[in-house]
Amino acid sequence: MVRVLLFGRLRDLAAWRERAFDPDPPRLSALKALIAAEDPRLAAELDAPSVRAAVNRELALTDCDLAPGAEVAFLPPMSGG
Amino acid sequence: MIRLTDQPFDPGAALNRFSAGRLGDGAVASFLGIARGAADQAVALELEAYPGFTERQIAAFIETAIRRFALTDAEVIHRFGAIAPGEPIVLVLTAAPRRREAFLACDYLMDYLKSRAPLWKREHGPAGPRWVEPTARDFMDLERWAAPAG
């Protein structure tokens, strides 16, 4: 089971904050394909250059393997301060 | 040190605590960010954090700032959750033997917090809530630090 977290405007767009995907998608790209199959609009946003992904709380720079039980977060442009 | 909190904090008390006993440091600089808004607004903005990850990323910025500016110490206190107009959002504290490095490190840390810290800000304006994204100015501010230090 891969746990997916959305933040900021992505959460509003998808109308969910957290979801489990089972069986585990083996790669980040496979997870995005699963999301695209059911919500193409969200998937397009996840592919925007300004959206980063973090896997197990480390920024993922490109497509990467997902270990079983991975936590994947999609992070829209950040704005603290 | 980084502290994320969903409760209002006292910046004066934090500054006093941070400054106490620094016999070797000649300089402590601070920056306080305050939520803008109208007096009749209950909530000026909301900040969403990614618990665990947000602290870790900010801690890494602090470590980099300490090395880059040869600081003795640095601390960030950052709110998340709902914030009322006039309440402190963020406090950056830096300590160094001399003032220049303390000032620069405060500026550096704020630029990183503005557009690189995993926090998402939703402002409650007259037209309703909207997610805030970094501006071109914020990215230009960050770009300044890409050049060699000094």
gemmi code that builds the backbone of each chain (N, CA, C; Angstrom):
import gemmi

chains = {
    "A": [
        ("MET", (0.848, -1.204, 0.000), (0.000, 0.000, 0.000), (0.879, 1.248, 0.000)),
        ("VAL", (0.667, 2.111, -0.974), (1.383, 3.381, -1.014), (0.428, 4.472, -0.539)),
        ("ARG", (0.927, 5.273, 0.402), (0.099, 6.345, 0.957), (0.425, 7.637, 0.209)),
        ("VAL", (-0.590, 8.326, -0.285), (-0.375, 9.553, -1.057), (-0.976, 10.731, -0.302)),
        ("LEU", (-0.189, 11.796, -0.169), (-0.637, 13.008, 0.518), (-0.626, 14.177, -0.462)),
        ("LEU", (-1.659, 14.994, -0.391), (-1.718, 16.211, -1.217), (-1.728, 17.427, -0.305)),
        ("PHE", (-1.124, 18.500, -0.783), (-1.065, 19.737, 0.003), (-1.559, 20.920, -0.817)),
        ("GLY", (-1.932, 21.988, -0.097), (-2.291, 23.265, -0.720), (-3.398, 23.115, -1.750)),
        ("ARG", (-3.205, 23.794, -2.890), (-4.274, 23.814, -3.879), (-4.537, 22.447, -4.498)),
        ("LEU", (-3.566, 21.526, -4.434), (-3.773, 20.176, -4.988), (-4.858, 19.433, -4.209)),
        ("ARG", (-4.861, 19.667, -2.894), (-5.863, 19.035, -2.026), (-7.267, 19.555, -2.376)),
        ("ASP", (-7.377, 20.854, -2.617), (-8.680, 21.422, -3.003), (-9.129, 20.866, -4.345)),
        ("LEU", (-8.196, 20.787, -5.288), (-8.516, 20.327, -6.639), (-8.994, 18.874, -6.611)),
        ("ALA", (-8.311, 18.032, -5.847), (-8.633, 16.604, -5.816), (-9.814, 16.300, -4.905)),
        ("ALA", (-10.072, 17.207, -3.945), (-11.094, 16.992, -2.911), (-10.731, 15.808, -2.001)),
        ("TRP", (-9.444, 15.485, -1.891), (-8.975, 14.566, -0.852), (-7.587, 15.009, -0.416)),
        ("ARG", (-7.225, 14.592, 0.792), (-5.939, 14.993, 1.363), (-4.984, 13.795, 1.405)),
        ("GLU", (-5.579, 12.615, 1.620), (-4.754, 11.428, 1.813), (-5.487, 10.220, 1.266)),
        ("ARG", (-4.743, 9.367, 0.542), (-5.353, 8.150, -0.001), (-4.335, 7.035, -0.044)),
        ("ALA", (-4.831, 5.804, 0.014), (-3.950, 4.640, -0.113), (-4.167, 4.012, -1.480)),
        ("PHE", (-3.065, 3.624, -2.128), (-3.147, 2.919, -3.407), (-2.632, 1.503, -3.197)),
        ("ASP", (-3.479, 0.530, -3.566), (-3.190, -0.880, -3.321), (-3.685, -1.667, -4.533)),
        ("PRO", (-2.899, -2.536, -5.160), (-1.524, -2.898, -4.822), (-0.537, -1.763, -5.088)),
        ("ASP", (0.642, -1.885, -4.510), (1.645, -0.829, -4.599), (2.067, -0.559, -6.030)),
        ("PRO", (1.954, 0.688, -6.493), (2.607, 1.008, -7.760), (4.129, 0.956, -7.558)),
        ("PRO", (4.861, 0.321, -8.486), (6.298, 0.104, -8.249), (7.148, 1.359, -8.424)),
        ("ARG", (6.623, 2.321, -9.177), (7.408, 3.534, -9.428), (6.517, 4.759, -9.299)),
        ("LEU", (7.158, 5.924, -9.128), (6.404, 7.182, -9.044), (5.576, 7.385, -10.313)),
        ("SER", (6.158, 7.064, -11.478), (5.435, 7.244, -12.745), (4.208, 6.327, -12.803)),
        ("ALA", (4.321, 5.131, -12.230), (3.181, 4.203, -12.225), (2.063, 4.735, -11.327)),
        ("LEU", (2.445, 5.329, -10.220), (1.450, 5.945, -9.334), (0.729, 7.084, -10.058)),
        ("LYS", (1.505, 7.916, -10.763), (0.887, 9.034, -11.488), (-0.065, 8.519, -12.565)),
        ("ALA", (0.274, 7.388, -13.186), (-0.602, 6.812, -14.213), (-1.916, 6.343, -13.587)),
        ("LEU", (-1.838, 5.765, -12.392), (-3.064, 5.347, -11.687), (-3.952, 6.557, -11.393)),
        ("ILE", (-3.304, 7.632, -10.942), (-4.067, 8.855, -10.633), (-4.674, 9.427, -11.921)),
        ("ALA", (-3.892, 9.411, -13.009), (-4.366, 9.970, -14.287), (-5.584, 9.218, -14.799)),
        ("ALA", (-5.631, 7.908, -14.535), (-6.736, 7.091, -15.044), (-8.066, 7.519, -14.428)),
        ("GLU", (-8.011, 8.014, -13.189), (-9.279, 8.394, -12.572), (-9.489, 9.901, -12.472)),
        ("ASP", (-8.424, 10.697, -12.529), (-8.572, 12.160, -12.405), (-7.519, 12.849, -13.284)),
        ("PRO", (-7.803, 12.963, -14.593), (-6.810, 13.536, -15.511), (-6.436, 14.982, -15.151)),
        ("ARG", (-7.392, 15.722, -14.591), (-7.121, 17.131, -14.270), (-6.082, 17.219, -13.140)),
        ("LEU", (-6.269, 16.373, -12.129), (-5.298, 16.335, -11.028), (-3.940, 15.868, -11.552)),
        ("ALA", (-3.944, 14.830, -12.397), (-2.687, 14.290, -12.915), (-1.910, 15.355, -13.696)),
        ("ALA", (-2.637, 16.181, -14.458), (-1.972, 17.242, -15.226), (-1.298, 18.228, -14.276)),
        ("GLU", (-1.977, 18.526, -13.171), (-1.394, 19.444, -12.168), (-0.151, 18.825, -11.518)),
        ("LEU", (-0.216, 17.516, -11.256), (0.922, 16.844, -10.607), (2.155, 16.857, -11.509)),
        ("ASP", (1.925, 16.955, -12.828), (3.029, 16.956, -13.788), (3.582, 18.366, -14.041)),
        ("ALA", (2.939, 19.387, -13.468), (3.422, 20.759, -13.676), (4.838, 20.880, -13.122)),
        ("PRO", (5.715, 21.654, -13.806), (7.101, 21.767, -13.332), (7.203, 22.355, -11.924)),
        ("SER", (6.188, 23.107, -11.514), (6.263, 23.748, -10.197), (5.872, 22.795, -9.063)),
        ("VAL", (5.358, 21.613, -9.395), (4.943, 20.666, -8.351), (6.070, 19.664, -8.096)),
        ("ARG", (6.498, 19.560, -6.826), (7.555, 18.618, -6.440), (6.911, 17.397, -5.786)),
        ("ALA", (7.628, 16.297, -5.832), (7.176, 15.108, -5.118), (8.194, 14.785, -4.030)),
        ("ALA", (7.709, 14.305, -2.902), (8.592, 13.808, -1.847), (8.218, 12.352, -1.596)),
        ("VAL", (9.224, 11.495, -1.540), (9.005, 10.072, -1.267), (9.654, 9.764, 0.075)),
        ("ASN", (8.854, 9.252, 0.983), (9.318, 9.008, 2.355), (10.039, 10.239, 2.915)),
        ("ARG", (9.441, 11.386, 2.661), (9.900, 12.676, 3.208), (11.274, 13.098, 2.722)),
        ("GLU", (11.633, 12.642, 1.503), (12.830, 13.158, 0.813), (12.345, 13.659, -0.534)),
        ("LEU", (12.836, 14.826, -0.964), (12.435, 15.336, -2.276), (12.907, 14.367, -3.357)),
        ("ALA", (12.009, 14.044, -4.268), (12.349, 13.171, -5.391), (12.538, 14.072, -6.614)),
        ("LEU", (13.683, 13.958, -7.238), (13.974, 14.878, -8.343), (13.394, 14.373, -9.659)),
        ("THR", (13.365, 13.046, -9.841), (12.806, 12.488, -11.085), (11.954, 11.282, -10.717)),
        ("ASP", (11.607, 10.488, -11.714), (10.892, 9.247, -11.448), (11.772, 8.358, -10.562)),
        ("CYS", (11.160, 7.612, -9.656), (11.968, 6.756, -8.782), (11.163, 5.539, -8.366)),
        ("ASP", (11.858, 4.519, -7.872), (11.191, 3.323, -7.349), (10.437, 3.675, -6.071)),
        ("LEU", (9.314, 2.988, -5.855), (8.566, 3.150, -4.604), (8.624, 1.831, -3.846)),
        ("ALA", (9.182, 1.859, -2.665), (9.193, 0.659, -1.819), (7.773, 0.418, -1.314)),
        ("PRO", (7.432, -0.850, -1.017), (6.110, -1.113, -0.434), (5.912, -0.273, 0.831)),
        ("GLY", (4.745, 0.305, 0.951), (4.455, 1.127, 2.126), (5.007, 2.539, 2.055)),
        ("ALA", (5.478, 2.940, 0.874), (6.059, 4.285, 0.738), (5.007, 5.368, 0.994)),
        ("GLU", (5.500, 6.507, 1.453), (4.641, 7.694, 1.595), (5.059, 8.688, 0.513)),
        ("VAL", (4.113, 9.035, -0.350), (4.403, 9.959, -1.447), (3.597, 11.231, -1.223)),
        ("ALA", (4.275, 12.362, -1.248), (3.574, 13.637, -1.079), (3.786, 14.478, -2.321)),
        ("PHE", (2.732, 15.110, -2.803), (2.843, 16.046, -3.920), (2.732, 17.463, -3.369)),
        ("LEU", (3.745, 18.268, -3.698), (3.925, 19.569, -3.058), (3.820, 20.685, -4.093)),
        ("PRO", (2.753, 21.475, -4.064), (2.668, 22.628, -4.971), (3.645, 23.709, -4.508)),
        ("PRO", (3.776, 24.815, -5.258), (4.737, 25.857, -4.852), (4.549, 26.250, -3.386)),
        ("MET", (5.690, 26.337, -2.694), (5.660, 26.539, -1.242), (5.681, 28.030, -0.918)),
        ("SER", (5.022, 28.397, 0.168), (5.005, 29.825, 0.536), (4.877, 29.978, 2.033)),
        ("GLY", (6.036, 30.017, 2.702), (6.018, 30.254, 4.142), (6.279, 31.721, 4.443)),
        ("GLY", (6.711, 31.977, 5.662), (7.119, 33.315, 6.078), (5.970, 34.282, 6.271)),
    ],
    "B": [
        ("MET", (17.758, 25.749, 15.576), (16.581, 25.041, 16.063), (15.341, 25.544, 15.345)),
        ("ILE", (14.437, 24.630, 15.040), (13.172, 25.016, 14.420), (12.038, 24.596, 15.341)),
        ("ARG", (11.103, 25.497, 15.522), (9.888, 25.142, 16.270), (8.674, 25.504, 15.436)),
        ("LEU", (7.844, 24.512, 15.105), (6.573, 24.751, 14.429), (5.496, 24.708, 15.491)),
        ("THR", (4.582, 25.662, 15.453), (3.536, 25.666, 16.475), (2.220, 26.167, 15.880)),
        ("ASP", (1.115, 25.606, 16.362), (-0.194, 26.111, 15.918), (-0.780, 27.082, 16.945)),
        ("GLN", (0.052, 27.476, 17.913), (-0.390, 28.422, 18.952), (0.362, 29.748, 18.817)),
        ("PRO", (-0.295, 30.875, 19.184), (0.436, 32.149, 19.186), (1.672, 32.050, 20.084)),
        ("PHE", (2.741, 32.756, 19.700), (3.955, 32.725, 20.531), (4.370, 34.151, 20.858)),
        ("ASP", (5.209, 34.278, 21.877), (5.645, 35.586, 22.359), (7.047, 35.855, 21.801)),
        ("PRO", (7.159, 36.727, 20.776), (8.472, 36.926, 20.147), (9.471, 37.578, 21.091)),
        ("GLY", (8.988, 38.441, 22.001), (9.889, 39.090, 22.951), (10.543, 38.076, 23.875)),
        ("ALA", (9.727, 37.154, 24.382), (10.259, 36.119, 25.280), (11.264, 35.244, 24.536)),
        ("ALA", (10.949, 34.942, 23.262), (11.854, 34.094, 22.466), (13.186, 34.812, 22.233)),
        ("LEU", (13.130, 36.114, 21.959), (14.360, 36.896, 21.736), (15.202, 36.957, 23.012)),
        ("ASN", (14.524, 37.169, 24.143), (15.254, 37.237, 25.421), (15.945, 35.914, 25.732)),
        ("ARG", (15.218, 34.828, 25.518), (15.769, 33.493, 25.800), (16.963, 33.219, 24.884)),
        ("PHE", (16.805, 33.589, 23.586), (17.859, 33.322, 22.602), (19.112, 34.148, 22.897)),
        ("SER", (18.915, 35.378, 23.393), (20.035, 36.301, 23.609), (20.773, 36.050, 24.918)),
        ("ALA", (20.109, 35.389, 25.861), (20.661, 35.262, 27.213), (21.985, 34.498, 27.222)),
        ("GLY", (22.950, 35.023, 27.931), (24.201, 34.317, 28.182), (25.157, 34.249, 27.011)),
        ("ARG", (24.965, 35.063, 26.002), (25.850, 35.021, 24.824), (27.053, 35.943, 25.046)),
        ("LEU", (27.979, 35.505, 25.828), (29.097, 36.373, 26.202), (30.046, 36.607, 25.028)),
        ("GLY", (30.159, 35.640, 24.135), (31.108, 35.767, 23.036), (30.519, 36.385, 21.771)),
        ("ASP", (29.201, 36.485, 21.705), (28.558, 37.012, 20.496), (28.275, 38.491, 20.664)),
        ("GLY", (28.685, 39.271, 19.682), (28.357, 40.691, 19.757), (27.030, 41.016, 19.120)),
        ("ALA", (26.438, 40.077, 18.389), (25.277, 40.448, 17.573), (24.205, 39.367, 17.588)),
        ("VAL", (22.973, 39.808, 17.834), (21.795, 38.975, 17.588), (20.875, 39.786, 16.685)),
        ("ALA", (20.485, 39.211, 15.540), (19.530, 39.872, 14.641), (18.243, 39.070, 14.659)),
        ("SER", (17.129, 39.783, 14.421), (15.847, 39.081, 14.401), (14.978, 39.633, 13.289)),
        ("PHE", (14.115, 38.786, 12.769), (13.082, 39.228, 11.843), (11.770, 38.645, 12.326)),
        ("LEU", (10.744, 39.496, 12.398), (9.415, 39.048, 12.806), (8.440, 39.317, 11.667)),
        ("GLY", (7.773, 38.287, 11.191), (6.724, 38.434, 10.168), (5.365, 38.394, 10.840)),
        ("ILE", (4.494, 39.327, 10.448), (3.185, 39.497, 11.102), (2.079, 39.339, 10.063)),
        ("ALA", (0.980, 38.700, 10.450), (-0.154, 38.503, 9.531), (-0.864, 39.832, 9.274)),
        ("ARG", (-0.936, 40.187, 7.994), (-1.699, 41.394, 7.615), (-3.186, 41.046, 7.584)),
        ("GLY", (-4.027, 42.052, 7.822), (-5.466, 41.810, 7.730), (-6.231, 42.970, 8.327)),
        ("ALA", (-7.544, 42.902, 8.258), (-8.397, 43.951, 8.809), (-8.799, 43.567, 10.234)),
        ("ALA", (-9.132, 44.597, 11.028), (-9.434, 44.375, 12.449), (-10.646, 43.470, 12.639)),
        ("ASP", (-11.584, 43.479, 11.679), (-12.813, 42.685, 11.859), (-12.676, 41.251, 11.333)),
        ("GLN", (-11.477, 40.887, 10.895), (-11.257, 39.534, 10.383), (-10.877, 38.596, 11.524)),
        ("ALA", (-11.524, 37.439, 11.600), (-11.138, 36.457, 12.621), (-9.852, 35.752, 12.215)),
        ("VAL", (-9.738, 35.444, 10.928), (-8.579, 34.709, 10.422), (-7.995, 35.478, 9.239)),
        ("ALA", (-6.701, 35.804, 9.319), (-6.040, 36.489, 8.208), (-5.554, 35.483, 7.181)),
        ("LEU", (-5.022, 34.380, 7.674), (-4.491, 33.355, 6.774), (-4.386, 32.021, 7.496)),
        ("GLU", (-4.285, 30.984, 6.683), (-4.035, 29.643, 7.219), (-2.754, 29.133, 6.594)),
        ("LEU", (-1.960, 28.439, 7.394), (-0.744, 27.822, 6.879), (-0.830, 26.319, 7.086)),
        ("GLU", (-0.575, 25.599, 6.011), (-0.566, 24.140, 6.089), (0.878, 23.668, 6.107)),
        ("ALA", (1.192, 22.742, 6.987), (2.540, 22.173, 7.073), (2.469, 20.683, 6.763)),
        ("TYR", (3.614, 20.092, 6.506), (3.739, 18.639, 6.312), (4.562, 18.161, 7.508)),
        ("PRO", (3.877, 17.788, 8.605), (4.585, 17.519, 9.858), (5.724, 16.514, 9.657)),
        ("GLY", (6.843, 16.795, 10.243), (8.029, 15.948, 10.076), (8.898, 16.460, 8.941)),
        ("PHE", (8.329, 16.582, 7.769), (9.083, 17.032, 6.592), (9.380, 18.536, 6.678)),
        ("THR", (8.378, 19.313, 7.062), (8.551, 20.772, 7.119), (9.680, 21.143, 8.084)),
        ("GLU", (9.670, 20.535, 9.271), (10.722, 20.836, 10.257), (12.094, 20.442, 9.713)),
        ("ARG", (12.131, 19.268, 9.051), (13.420, 18.762, 8.571), (14.014, 19.688, 7.499)),
        ("GLN", (13.166, 20.171, 6.586), (13.660, 21.049, 5.524), (14.148, 22.379, 6.116)),
        ("ILE", (13.359, 22.936, 7.046), (13.755, 24.214, 7.650), (15.031, 24.029, 8.472)),
        ("ALA", (15.146, 22.894, 9.173), (16.371, 22.623, 9.944), (17.586, 22.593, 9.015)),
        ("ALA", (17.410, 22.066, 7.800), (18.522, 22.016, 6.846), (18.902, 23.435, 6.398)),
        ("PHE", (17.924, 24.311, 6.190), (18.236, 25.711, 5.824), (19.023, 26.384, 6.961)),
        ("ILE", (18.605, 26.097, 8.194), (19.270, 26.705, 9.349), (20.726, 26.224, 9.418)),
        ("GLU", (20.939, 24.925, 9.216), (22.307, 24.381, 9.241), (23.169, 25.029, 8.164)),
        ("THR", (22.596, 25.192, 6.968), (23.333, 25.818, 5.866), (23.669, 27.270, 6.213)),
        ("ALA", (22.708, 27.987, 6.794), (22.935, 29.388, 7.160), (24.042, 29.489, 8.218)),
        ("ILE", (24.026, 28.578, 9.180), (25.032, 28.612, 10.254), (26.429, 28.450, 9.656)),
        ("ARG", (26.561, 27.508, 8.707), (27.873, 27.291, 8.073), (28.262, 28.461, 7.180)),
        ("ARG", (27.317, 28.900, 6.325), (27.625, 29.924, 5.325), (28.027, 31.249, 5.961)),
        ("PHE", (27.332, 31.616, 7.054), (27.585, 32.930, 7.652), (28.367, 32.816, 8.968)),
        ("ALA", (28.893, 31.641, 9.242), (29.679, 31.401, 10.462), (28.947, 31.908, 11.702)),
        ("LEU", (27.674, 31.499, 11.796), (26.870, 31.913, 12.946), (27.232, 31.063, 14.160)),
        ("THR", (26.959, 31.607, 15.328), (27.071, 30.832, 16.552), (25.812, 29.996, 16.741)),
        ("ASP", (24.670, 30.557, 16.297), (23.388, 29.887, 16.536), (22.314, 30.540, 15.665)),
        ("ALA", (21.254, 29.808, 15.410), (20.103, 30.365, 14.694), (18.863, 29.592, 15.104)),
        ("GLU", (17.734, 30.280, 15.080), (16.475, 29.655, 15.497), (15.339, 30.209, 14.645)),
        ("VAL", (14.401, 29.338, 14.297), (13.196, 29.773, 13.581), (11.988, 29.266, 14.354)),
        ("ILE", (11.045, 30.160, 14.617), (9.741, 29.762, 15.149), (8.723, 30.082, 14.062)),
        ("HIS", (7.922, 29.106, 13.654), (6.974, 29.330, 12.559), (5.609, 28.795, 12.960)),
        ("ARG", (4.587, 29.600, 12.728), (3.222, 29.161, 12.986), (2.713, 28.296, 11.855)),
        ("PHE", (1.728, 27.444, 12.160), (0.875, 26.854, 11.143), (-0.553, 26.884, 11.676)),
        ("GLY", (-1.509, 26.492, 10.837), (-2.906, 26.569, 11.248), (-3.470, 27.956, 10.980)),
        ("ALA", (-4.560, 28.292, 11.676), (-5.243, 29.575, 11.461), (-4.548, 30.682, 12.251)),
        ("ILE", (-4.327, 31.818, 11.586), (-3.600, 32.930, 12.206), (-4.440, 34.200, 12.082)),
        ("ALA", (-4.594, 34.918, 13.187), (-5.418, 36.128, 13.211), (-4.583, 37.327, 12.761)),
        ("PRO", (-5.244, 38.378, 12.216), (-4.504, 39.586, 11.826), (-3.703, 40.142, 13.007)),
        ("GLY", (-2.470, 40.531, 12.729), (-1.621, 41.118, 13.760), (-0.806, 40.100, 14.546)),
        ("GLU", (-1.106, 38.818, 14.379), (-0.337, 37.807, 15.117), (0.981, 37.516, 14.395)),
        ("PRO", (2.043, 37.249, 15.172), (3.304, 36.823, 14.556), (3.135, 35.508, 13.797)),
        ("ILE", (3.719, 35.458, 12.598), (3.721, 34.221, 11.800), (5.062, 33.523, 11.955)),
        ("VAL", (6.129, 34.309, 11.855), (7.462, 33.717, 11.838), (8.436, 34.630, 12.580)),
        ("LEU", (9.345, 34.019, 13.330), (10.438, 34.738, 13.970), (11.743, 34.042, 13.600)),
        ("VAL", (12.674, 34.813, 13.044), (14.011, 34.287, 12.744), (14.997, 34.973, 13.671)),
        ("LEU", (15.842, 34.191, 14.330), (16.854, 34.731, 15.248), (18.218, 34.202, 14.828)),
        ("THR", (19.197, 35.087, 14.753), (20.553, 34.662, 14.392), (21.549, 35.315, 15.347)),
        ("ALA", (22.573, 34.561, 15.709), (23.620, 35.076, 16.594), (24.969, 34.877, 15.934)),
        ("ALA", (25.812, 35.911, 16.014), (27.135, 35.860, 15.389), (28.076, 36.783, 16.164)),
        ("PRO", (29.371, 36.594, 15.964), (30.306, 37.496, 16.640), (30.130, 38.948, 16.196)),
        ("ARG", (29.703, 39.158, 14.920), (29.557, 40.535, 14.422), (28.231, 40.689, 13.692)),
        ("ARG", (27.783, 41.979, 13.562), (26.413, 42.209, 13.113), (26.160, 41.822, 11.661)),
        ("ARG", (27.133, 42.045, 10.758), (26.874, 41.852, 9.329), (26.370, 40.440, 9.032)),
        ("GLU", (27.053, 39.445, 9.600), (26.684, 38.047, 9.351), (25.302, 37.748, 9.940)),
        ("ALA", (25.015, 38.339, 11.095), (23.706, 38.101, 11.727), (22.585, 38.664, 10.852)),
        ("PHE", (22.768, 39.894, 10.329), (21.769, 40.499, 9.434), (21.590, 39.663, 8.172)),
        ("LEU", (22.711, 39.316, 7.534), (22.649, 38.588, 6.264), (21.951, 37.244, 6.440)),
        ("ALA", (22.269, 36.563, 7.529), (21.692, 35.234, 7.735), (20.184, 35.311, 7.960)),
        ("CYS", (19.717, 36.354, 8.610), (18.279, 36.564, 8.807), (17.589, 36.724, 7.450)),
        ("ASP", (18.180, 37.546, 6.604), (17.656, 37.821, 5.273), (17.628, 36.535, 4.438)),
        ("TYR", (18.739, 35.799, 4.497), (18.872, 34.528, 3.780), (17.788, 33.542, 4.223)),
        ("LEU", (17.644, 33.384, 5.520), (16.670, 32.409, 6.021), (15.248, 32.795, 5.632)),
        ("MET", (14.927, 34.087, 5.676), (13.575, 34.506, 5.276), (13.325, 34.230, 3.800)),
        ("ASP", (14.343, 34.453, 2.953), (14.153, 34.172, 1.523), (13.888, 32.690, 1.300)),
        ("TYR", (14.581, 31.827, 2.036), (14.335, 30.390, 1.894), (12.970, 29.991, 2.457)),
        ("LEU", (12.573, 30.612, 3.570), (11.260, 30.293, 4.137), (10.140, 30.699, 3.186)),
        ("LYS", (10.325, 31.826, 2.490), (9.278, 32.356, 1.604), (8.947, 31.427, 0.450)),
        ("SER", (9.951, 30.789, -0.126), (9.651, 30.013, -1.338), (10.219, 28.602, -1.351)),
        ("ARG", (10.905, 28.165, -0.273), (11.464, 26.810, -0.269), (11.037, 25.973, 0.936)),
        ("ALA", (10.387, 26.587, 1.909), (9.964, 25.816, 3.079), (8.616, 25.160, 2.784)),
        ("PRO", (8.465, 23.864, 3.100), (7.199, 23.182, 2.822), (6.053, 23.700, 3.704)),
        ("LEU", (5.538, 24.841, 3.310), (4.387, 25.462, 3.966), (3.509, 26.015, 2.856)),
        ("TRP", (2.197, 25.935, 3.068), (1.267, 26.417, 2.046), (0.309, 27.387, 2.710)),
        ("LYS", (0.251, 28.583, 2.124), (-0.450, 29.696, 2.768), (-1.738, 30.015, 2.015)),
        ("ARG", (-2.823, 30.081, 2.754), (-4.095, 30.486, 2.157), (-4.546, 31.781, 2.821)),
        ("GLU", (-4.623, 32.847, 2.034), (-5.048, 34.148, 2.565), (-6.557, 34.268, 2.500)),
        ("HIS", (-7.113, 34.868, 3.553), (-8.555, 35.128, 3.572), (-8.778, 36.599, 3.262)),
        ("GLY", (-9.025, 36.917, 1.989), (-9.245, 38.308, 1.589), (-10.720, 38.582, 1.390)),
        ("PRO", (-11.046, 39.808, 0.924), (-12.446, 40.180, 0.689), (-13.117, 39.259, -0.342)),
        ("ALA", (-12.335, 38.694, -1.279), (-12.911, 37.828, -2.318), (-12.927, 36.362, -1.898)),
        ("GLY", (-12.662, 36.096, -0.617), (-12.629, 34.709, -0.152), (-11.212, 34.191, -0.065)),
        ("PRO", (-11.055, 32.934, 0.375), (-9.702, 32.398, 0.554), (-9.019, 32.077, -0.769)),
        ("ARG", (-7.703, 32.286, -0.822), (-6.942, 31.888, -2.023), (-5.550, 31.445, -1.612)),
        ("TRP", (-5.057, 30.408, -2.309), (-3.705, 29.910, -2.036), (-2.683, 30.896, -2.579)),
        ("VAL", (-1.687, 31.207, -1.768), (-0.644, 32.147, -2.158), (0.536, 31.355, -2.715)),
        ("GLU", (1.078, 31.825, -3.835), (2.296, 31.198, -4.376), (3.398, 32.242, -4.393)),
        ("PRO", (4.654, 31.798, -4.365), (5.743, 32.779, -4.362), (5.664, 33.687, -5.594)),
        ("THR", (6.020, 34.948, -5.407), (5.989, 35.917, -6.505), (7.329, 35.911, -7.238)),
        ("ALA", (7.360, 36.591, -8.379), (8.619, 36.738, -9.129), (9.670, 37.388, -8.231)),
        ("ARG", (9.219, 38.325, -7.394), (10.125, 39.004, -6.475), (10.735, 38.023, -5.462)),
        ("ASP", (9.889, 37.106, -4.967), (10.388, 36.107, -4.017), (11.485, 35.253, -4.661)),
        ("PHE", (11.280, 34.871, -5.936), (12.291, 34.042, -6.611), (13.565, 34.845, -6.882)),
        ("MET", (13.396, 36.145, -7.216), (14.581, 37.001, -7.408), (15.363, 37.132, -6.109)),
        ("ASP", (14.619, 37.272, -5.005), (15.264, 37.384, -3.690), (16.100, 36.138, -3.400)),
        ("LEU", (15.534, 34.981, -3.722), (16.233, 33.725, -3.471), (17.477, 33.594, -4.356)),
        ("GLU", (17.318, 34.062, -5.595), (18.400, 33.979, -6.598), (19.653, 34.716, -6.139)),
        ("ARG", (19.477, 35.770, -5.348), (20.631, 36.565, -4.878), (21.654, 35.695, -4.161)),
        ("TRP", (21.171, 34.632, -3.499), (22.071, 33.811, -2.671), (22.804, 32.754, -3.482)),
        ("ALA", (22.474, 32.664, -4.773), (23.163, 31.696, -5.623), (24.591, 32.165, -5.897)),
        ("ALA", (24.806, 33.483, -5.857), (26.149, 34.049, -6.058), (27.009, 33.704, -4.837)),
        ("PRO", (28.325, 33.705, -4.981), (29.191, 33.418, -3.820), (28.874, 34.306, -2.637)),
        ("ALA", (29.058, 33.775, -1.446), (28.709, 34.500, -0.228), (29.401, 35.856, -0.171)),
        ("GLY", (28.742, 36.821, 0.460), (29.315, 38.139, 0.640), (28.691, 39.068, -0.342)),
    ],
}
model = gemmi.Model(1)
for chain_id, residues in chains.items():
    chain = gemmi.Chain(chain_id)
    for i, (resn, *xyz) in enumerate(residues, 1):
        res = gemmi.Residue()
        res.name, res.seqid = resn, gemmi.SeqId(i, " ")
        for name, pos in zip(("N", "CA", "C"), xyz):
            atom = gemmi.Atom()
            atom.name, atom.element = name, gemmi.Element(name[0])
            atom.pos, atom.b_iso = gemmi.Position(*pos), 0.0
            res.add_atom(atom)
        chain.add_residue(res)
    model.add_chain(chain)
structure = gemmi.Structure()
structure.add_model(model)
structure.setup_entities()
